[in-house]
Amino acid sequence: MTTDTTGKELRSFIERYETLAKEKSEIVDQQKDVLAEAKARGYDTAALREIIKRRSMSPDDLAERDAVLEMYKSALGM
């Protein structure tokens, strides 16, 4: 591989990464906008975030998390 080819390839990787970082930032901004809209309509955004997190978990991971939470609550007398 020549130095010119290596430089072009490196530049391509860097530019692709930068493009993805910009898109990611735009998506994060859009997610914030959605939650701001939900909050403006009176929804509890902390609850919405928890639901979103739980929906992304596998059933096994969710069951394990719930079991640990219940164990901790029980230990605290809750």
MDTraj code that builds the backbone (N, CA, C; nanometers):
import mdtraj as md
import numpy as np

residues = "MET THR THR ASP THR THR GLY LYS GLU LEU ARG SER PHE ILE GLU ARG TYR GLU THR LEU ALA LYS GLU LYS SER GLU ILE VAL ASP GLN GLN LYS ASP VAL LEU ALA GLU ALA LYS ALA ARG GLY TYR ASP THR ALA ALA LEU ARG GLU ILE ILE LYS ARG ARG SER MET SER PRO ASP ASP LEU ALA GLU ARG ASP ALA VAL LEU GLU MET TYR LYS SER ALA LEU GLY MET".split()
xyz = np.array([
    [0.0856, -0.1174, 0.0000],
    [0.0000, 0.0000, 0.0000],
    [0.0902, 0.1238, 0.0000],
    [0.0595, 0.2142, -0.0855],
    [0.1410, 0.3356, -0.0926],
    [0.0972, 0.4343, 0.0153],
    [0.1819, 0.5298, 0.0422],
    [0.1512, 0.6322, 0.1418],
    [0.0264, 0.7091, 0.1031],
    [0.0118, 0.7372, -0.0276],
    [-0.1057, 0.8104, -0.0767],
    [-0.2334, 0.7303, -0.0513],
    [-0.2287, 0.6006, -0.0811],
    [-0.3444, 0.5133, -0.0594],
    [-0.3758, 0.5022, 0.0886],
    [-0.2727, 0.4877, 0.1702],
    [-0.2924, 0.4785, 0.3146],
    [-0.3554, 0.6066, 0.3680],
    [-0.3078, 0.7206, 0.3230],
    [-0.3638, 0.8484, 0.3665],
    [-0.5092, 0.8633, 0.3282],
    [-0.5423, 0.8219, 0.2062],
    [-0.6819, 0.8311, 0.1604],
    [-0.7713, 0.7387, 0.2435],
    [-0.7205, 0.6191, 0.2701],
    [-0.7993, 0.5236, 0.3487],
    [-0.8201, 0.5753, 0.4910],
    [-0.7145, 0.6270, 0.5524],
    [-0.7269, 0.6835, 0.6869],
    [-0.8253, 0.7997, 0.6893],
    [-0.8147, 0.8886, 0.5895],
    [-0.9058, 1.0017, 0.5806],
    [-1.0504, 0.9528, 0.5680],
    [-1.0713, 0.8468, 0.4908],
    [-1.2049, 0.7911, 0.4725],
    [-1.2614, 0.7407, 0.6058],
    [-1.1792, 0.6666, 0.6820],
    [-1.2240, 0.6181, 0.8122],
    [-1.2601, 0.7335, 0.9042],
    [-1.1760, 0.8339, 0.9090],
    [-1.1979, 0.9485, 0.9967],
    [-1.3233, 1.0244, 0.9558],
    [-1.3409, 1.0476, 0.8271],
    [-1.4582, 1.1214, 0.7805],
    [-1.5872, 1.0437, 0.8049],
    [-1.5826, 0.9124, 0.7851],
    [-1.7012, 0.8305, 0.8130],
    [-1.7367, 0.8374, 0.9611],
    [-1.6347, 0.8275, 1.0462],
    [-1.6573, 0.8357, 1.1902],
    [-1.7168, 0.9716, 1.2275],
    [-1.6614, 1.0785, 1.1729],
    [-1.7113, 1.2128, 1.2027],
    [-1.8551, 1.2306, 1.1575],
    [-1.8890, 1.1745, 1.0422],
    [-2.0267, 1.1814, 0.9929],
    [-2.1214, 1.1088, 1.0881],
    [-2.0810, 0.9900, 1.1327],
    [-2.1639, 0.9142, 1.2261],
    [-2.1789, 0.9873, 1.3595],
    [-2.0719, 1.0497, 1.4069],
    [-2.0782, 1.1256, 1.5321],
    [-2.1775, 1.2411, 1.5201],
    [-2.1765, 1.3077, 1.4066],
    [-2.2704, 1.4183, 1.3838],
    [-2.4147, 1.3665, 1.3809],
    [-2.4363, 1.2551, 1.3104],
    [-2.5705, 1.1963, 1.3040],
    [-2.6165, 1.1534, 1.4424],
    [-2.5256, 1.0959, 1.5204],
    [-2.5579, 1.0521, 1.6565],
    [-2.6015, 1.1720, 1.7402],
    [-2.5278, 1.2817, 1.7286],
    [-2.5612, 1.4027, 1.8024],
    [-2.6995, 1.4541, 1.7635],
    [-2.7303, 1.4498, 1.6358],
    [-2.8619, 1.4946, 1.5878],
    [-2.9724, 1.4047, 1.6423],
    [-2.9472, 1.2743, 1.6480],
    [-3.0466, 1.1804, 1.7009],
    [-3.0693, 1.2051, 1.8491],
    [-2.9621, 1.2280, 1.9237],
    [-2.9743, 1.2575, 2.0667],
    [-3.0585, 1.3833, 2.0864],
    [-3.0363, 1.4841, 2.0050],
    [-3.1166, 1.6064, 2.0130],
    [-3.2639, 1.5776, 1.9849],
    [-3.2905, 1.4915, 1.8875],
    [-3.4289, 1.4559, 1.8552],
    [-3.4930, 1.3789, 1.9699],
    [-3.4166, 1.2906, 2.0347],
    [-3.4698, 1.2168, 2.1492],
    [-3.5049, 1.3136, 2.2629],
    [-3.4195, 1.4120, 2.2864],
    [-3.4473, 1.5131, 2.3891],
    [-3.5742, 1.5888, 2.3552],
    [-3.5926, 1.6204, 2.2274],
    [-3.7134, 1.6912, 2.1842],
    [-3.8389, 1.6087, 2.2110],
    [-3.8306, 1.4785, 2.1852],
    [-3.9465, 1.3906, 2.2090],
    [-3.9818, 1.3892, 2.3571],
    [-3.8808, 1.3759, 2.4432],
    [-3.9086, 1.3746, 2.5868],
    [-3.9575, 1.5103, 2.6353],
    [-3.9062, 1.6184, 2.5789],
    [-3.9539, 1.7519, 2.6154],
    [-4.1006, 1.7682, 2.5773],
    [-4.1376, 1.7161, 2.4618],
    [-4.2776, 1.7223, 2.4182],
    [-4.3658, 1.6406, 2.5122],
    [-4.3186, 1.5210, 2.5493],
    [-4.3953, 1.4373, 2.6419],
    [-4.4120, 1.5087, 2.7760],
    [-4.3053, 1.5714, 2.8240],
    [-4.3111, 1.6443, 2.9514],
    [-4.4090, 1.7610, 2.9423],
    [-4.4071, 1.8307, 2.8304],
    [-4.4987, 1.9431, 2.8108],
    [-4.6445, 1.8975, 2.8117],
    [-4.6678, 1.7739, 2.7735],
    [-4.8040, 1.7195, 2.7732],
    [-4.8402, 1.6573, 2.9076],
    [-4.7466, 1.6662, 3.0053],
    [-4.7776, 1.6214, 3.1413],
    [-4.7288, 1.4822, 3.1768],
    [-4.6522, 1.4182, 3.0903],
    [-4.6024, 1.2837, 3.1209],
    [-4.4764, 1.2904, 3.2064],
    [-4.4581, 1.1888, 3.2888],
    [-4.3405, 1.1777, 3.3751],
    [-4.2269, 1.1186, 3.2922],
    [-4.1276, 1.2015, 3.2591],
    [-4.0210, 1.1557, 3.1700],
    [-3.9292, 1.0537, 3.2363],
    [-3.9158, 1.0578, 3.3681],
    [-3.8350, 0.9551, 3.4368],
    [-3.9010, 0.8182, 3.4188],
    [-4.0328, 0.8142, 3.4296],
    [-4.1047, 0.6881, 3.4092],
    [-4.0924, 0.6423, 3.2638],
    [-4.1022, 0.7372, 3.1709],
    [-4.0876, 0.7019, 3.0297],
    [-3.9491, 0.6449, 3.0012],
    [-3.8453, 0.7063, 3.0590],
    [-3.7088, 0.6565, 3.0386],
    [-3.6927, 0.5151, 3.0943],
    [-3.7539, 0.4908, 3.2100],
    [-3.7462, 0.3570, 3.2700],
    [-3.8167, 0.2541, 3.1807],
    [-3.9309, 0.2894, 3.1281],
    [-4.0030, 0.1989, 3.0380],
    [-3.9204, 0.1718, 2.9125],
    [-3.8603, 0.2754, 2.8569],
    [-3.7773, 0.2595, 2.7370],
    [-3.6604, 0.1662, 2.7659],
    [-3.5961, 0.1853, 2.8815],
    [-3.4842, 0.1001, 2.9206],
    [-3.5292, -0.0454, 2.9357],
    [-3.6431, -0.0648, 3.0028],
    [-3.6929, -0.2009, 3.0282],
    [-3.7357, -0.2700, 2.8983],
    [-3.7917, -0.1933, 2.8050],
    [-3.8346, -0.2530, 2.6776],
    [-3.7161, -0.3026, 2.5952],
    [-3.5981, -0.2446, 2.6189],
    [-3.4811, -0.2853, 2.5423],
    [-3.4114, -0.4071, 2.6021],
    [-3.4526, -0.4477, 2.7214],
    [-3.3886, -0.5600, 2.7898],
    [-3.4515, -0.6924, 2.7480],
    [-3.3707, -0.7975, 2.7527],
    [-3.4242, -0.9306, 2.7251],
    [-3.5119, -0.9728, 2.8434],
    [-3.6062, -1.0640, 2.8210],
    [-3.6913, -1.1101, 2.9318],
    [-3.6099, -1.1657, 3.0490],
    [-3.5033, -1.2382, 3.0216],
    [-3.4209, -1.2934, 3.1291],
    [-3.3519, -1.1839, 3.2089],
    [-3.2953, -1.0857, 3.1398],
    [-3.2293, -0.9751, 3.2085],
    [-3.3295, -0.8937, 3.2905],
    [-3.4473, -0.8746, 3.2348],
    [-3.5508, -0.7998, 3.3050],
    [-3.5956, -0.8742, 3.4310],
    [-3.6152, -1.0051, 3.4205],
    [-3.6552, -1.0851, 3.5359],
    [-3.5474, -1.0820, 3.6440],
    [-3.4212, -1.0912, 3.6028],
    [-3.3116, -1.0857, 3.6992],
    [-3.3070, -0.9499, 3.7688],
    [-3.3229, -0.8443, 3.6921],
    [-3.3210, -0.7086, 3.7493],
    [-3.4344, -0.6908, 3.8490],
    [-3.5546, -0.7386, 3.8120],
    [-3.6691, -0.7277, 3.9011],
    [-3.6487, -0.8081, 4.0290],
    [-3.5903, -0.9281, 4.0165],
    [-3.5654, -1.0124, 4.1332],
    [-3.4671, -0.9452, 4.2289],
    [-3.3617, -0.8871, 4.1745],
    [-3.2635, -0.8179, 4.2588],
    [-3.3282, -0.6970, 4.3251],
    [-3.4058, -0.6227, 4.2503],
    [-3.4738, -0.5058, 4.3065],
    [-3.5664, -0.5462, 4.4213],
    [-3.6431, -0.6523, 4.4015],
    [-3.7332, -0.6998, 4.5071],
    [-3.6560, -0.7462, 4.6303],
    [-3.5427, -0.8124, 4.6083],
    [-3.4597, -0.8587, 4.7182],
    [-3.4080, -0.7385, 4.7984],
    [-3.3614, -0.6363, 4.7294],
    [-3.3099, -0.5164, 4.7945],
    [-3.4217, -0.4450, 4.8705],
    [-3.5374, -0.4327, 4.8079],
    [-3.6507, -0.3676, 4.8738],
    [-3.6898, -0.4434, 5.0004],
    [-3.6916, -0.5742, 4.9921],
    [-3.7245, -0.6560, 5.1074],
    [-3.6234, -0.6372, 5.2191],
    [-3.4960, -0.6346, 5.1836],
    [-3.3907, -0.6153, 5.2832],
    [-3.4028, -0.4787, 5.3515],
    [-3.4569, -0.3819, 5.2801],
    [-3.4762, -0.2476, 5.3357],
    [-3.6126, -0.2286, 5.4019],
    [-3.6929, -0.3351, 5.4026],
    [-3.8247, -0.3263, 5.4645],
    [-3.9231, -0.2436, 5.3858],
    [-3.9070, -0.2439, 5.2581],
    [-3.9966, -0.1633, 5.1723],
    [-4.1062, -0.2501, 5.1130],
])
top = md.Topology()
chain = top.add_chain()
for i, resn in enumerate(residues, 1):
    res = top.add_residue(resn, chain, resSeq=i)
    for name in ("N", "CA", "C"):
        top.add_atom(name, md.element.get_by_symbol(name[0]), res)
traj = md.Trajectory(xyz[None], top)
